Amino acid sequence: MRDNYDFSDSVPNPYAKKLKKQITIRLDEDVIEYFKSLSASNGIPYQNLINLYLKDCAATHKELSLEWH
């Protein structure tokens, strides 16, 4: 290990603004199984698939239509 390090040519991390935040979320088992089956068929981790789906919903401003009977 060096005594001194030169960081004068360093640059900020370009991905720092895109860091993910860990949360706890409760999902129905059938929802998890659906994304896990998609994960198995295309090789993308199921949590990434859920994130991609939610990100698409947010980007396109999808709104859920609820009708109570």
QUIQUIDA-V546400 format. One record per residue. RES is the residue in one small letter. SS is DSSP state (2 for helix, 1 for strand, 0 for the rest). Layout:
{{RES	SS} {RES	SS}}
This chain:
{{m	0} {r	0} {d	0} {n	0} {y	0} {d	0} {f	0} {s	0} {d	0} {s	0} {v	0} {p	0} {n	0} {p	0} {y	0} {a	2} {k	2} {k	2} {l	0} {k	0} {k	0} {q	0} {i	0} {t	0} {i	0} {r	0} {l	0} {d	0} {e	2} {d	2} {v	2} {i	2} {e	2} {y	2} {f	2} {k	2} {s	2} {l	2} {s	2} {a	2} {s	2} {n	2} {g	0} {i	0} {p	0} {y	2} {q	2} {n	2} {l	2} {i	2} {n	2} {l	2} {y	2} {l	2} {k	2} {d	2} {c	2} {a	2} {a	2} {t	0} {h	0} {k	0} {e	0} {l	0} {s	0} {l	0} {e	0} {w	0} {h	0}}
